[in-house]
Amino acid sequence: MAVNIQLADPGTANRRHFLQRVLPFLPLPGRAGIVDLGCGDGYYCGVFSTVSRALTEGGLPVYRGFDLDEAALDEARERYPHAEFCGADITNGIDPAALECGLTLCCETLSIVGDLEGILERMLTHTRGAVAFDFLWSSDGCEEDRVLPLRVLPPFQYHLRSQRNAFATLQRVMARHPDWHLKNTSSWAFSPQAMEDFTGVPGIQAENVWWILTQT
Ligand SMILES: C[S@@+](CC[C@H](N)C(=O)[O-])C[C@H]1O[C@@H](n2cnc3c(N)ncnc32)[C@H](O)[C@@H]1O
């Protein structure tokens, strides 16, 4: 289901694309909240706060973001005092109890951390409801995963996955969690020029693929 987004800051086209698909899965007021892995400065906390009473009412844990970047977290804490922002490495540094929630997001971050399987495994283990994430894959037929420099967010690197490996990883994780199902997938094509602007490497065709999984 697509929703009509009318926000003061609808963000980049990539973010709008994602928001249209994920807003229907926001937890209801009074239900378990949202965990945002690699939350940065809390952009999604801001958006959700304007569209969902679940974040500002109800008294339950509402939005909890994790990131390594303390400066971004400080900005987020100042802007969104009703939410919780924690410094942690999402690849291994989070107490499992803190991951329990009704919706887990991992936006524009899985391509940077690389550990797709480990993070998906934790998301499906600790979420009761829906998970939403994106990562880059190669759309030029390349069969191997590649690690590319990332000019715009040093010292991170892009993990560009082959479609075959990405599907195999998702299938492995979902086979261990038969109560989870693919609800929505969509992709956003990066032009070779955009990839070159991000990485300095010419000739790469990539798609950012968004996924939403839900639990029965
Ligand atoms: C491109 S930003 C996306 C931020 C936010 N999700 C958004 O969409 O606005 C990627 C974020 O991932 C964070 N990050 C990268 N590796 C991480 C790790 N291992 N643990 C926690 N955060 C990490 C970076 O600090 C950065 O804030």
The ligand as an SDF file (V2000), in Angstrom:
LIG
                    3D

 27 29  0  0  0  0  0  0  0  0999 V2000
   24.3530    6.7270    5.2490 C   0  0  0  0  0  0  0  0  0  0  0  0
   24.1570    6.8850    6.9940 S   0  0  0  0  0  0  0  0  0  0  0  0
   22.4180    6.5350    7.1780 C   0  0  0  0  0  0  0  0  0  0  0  0
   21.8300    7.1610    8.3950 C   0  0  0  0  0  0  0  0  0  0  0  0
   20.3060    6.9690    8.5760 C   0  0  0  0  0  0  0  0  0  0  0  0
   19.9430    5.5560    8.6250 N   0  0  0  0  0  0  0  0  0  0  0  0
   19.5300    7.6520    7.4700 C   0  0  0  0  0  0  0  0  0  0  0  0
   19.0790    6.9450    6.5690 O   0  0  0  0  0  0  0  0  0  0  0  0
   19.4420    8.8830    7.5300 O   0  0  0  0  0  0  0  0  0  0  0  0
   24.9080    5.3940    7.6160 C   0  0  0  0  0  0  0  0  0  0  0  0
   25.0550    5.3960    9.1250 C   0  0  0  0  0  0  0  0  0  0  0  0
   25.5460    4.1170    9.5490 O   0  0  0  0  0  0  0  0  0  0  0  0
   26.3980    4.3320   10.6590 C   0  0  0  0  0  0  0  0  0  0  0  0
   27.2150    3.1210   10.8440 N   0  0  0  0  0  0  0  0  0  0  0  0
   28.1000    2.5840    9.9890 C   0  0  0  0  0  0  0  0  0  0  0  0
   28.6500    1.4690   10.5080 N   0  0  0  0  0  0  0  0  0  0  0  0
   28.0800    1.2970   11.7280 C   0  0  0  0  0  0  0  0  0  0  0  0
   28.2140    0.3150   12.7520 C   0  0  0  0  0  0  0  0  0  0  0  0
   29.0410   -0.7240   12.6020 N   0  0  0  0  0  0  0  0  0  0  0  0
   27.4840    0.4470   13.8730 N   0  0  0  0  0  0  0  0  0  0  0  0
   26.6220    1.5010   14.0210 C   0  0  0  0  0  0  0  0  0  0  0  0
   26.4420    2.4560   13.0790 N   0  0  0  0  0  0  0  0  0  0  0  0
   27.1690    2.3530   11.9550 C   0  0  0  0  0  0  0  0  0  0  0  0
   27.1630    5.5960   10.2640 C   0  0  0  0  0  0  0  0  0  0  0  0
   27.7450    6.2230   11.3890 O   0  0  0  0  0  0  0  0  0  0  0  0
   26.0560    6.4240    9.6300 C   0  0  0  0  0  0  0  0  0  0  0  0
   25.4060    7.2550   10.5710 O   0  0  0  0  0  0  0  0  0  0  0  0
  1  2  1  0
  2  3  1  0
  2 10  1  0
  3  4  1  0
  4  5  1  0
  5  6  1  0
  5  7  1  0
  7  8  2  0
  7  9  1  0
 10 11  1  0
 11 12  1  0
 11 26  1  0
 12 13  1  0
 13 14  1  0
 13 24  1  0
 14 15  1  0
 14 23  1  0
 15 16  2  0
 16 17  1  0
 17 18  1  0
 17 23  2  0
 18 19  1  0
 18 20  2  0
 20 21  1  0
 21 22  2  0
 22 23  1  0
 24 25  1  0
 24 26  1  0
 26 27  1  0
M  CHG  2   2   1   9  -1
M  END
$$$$
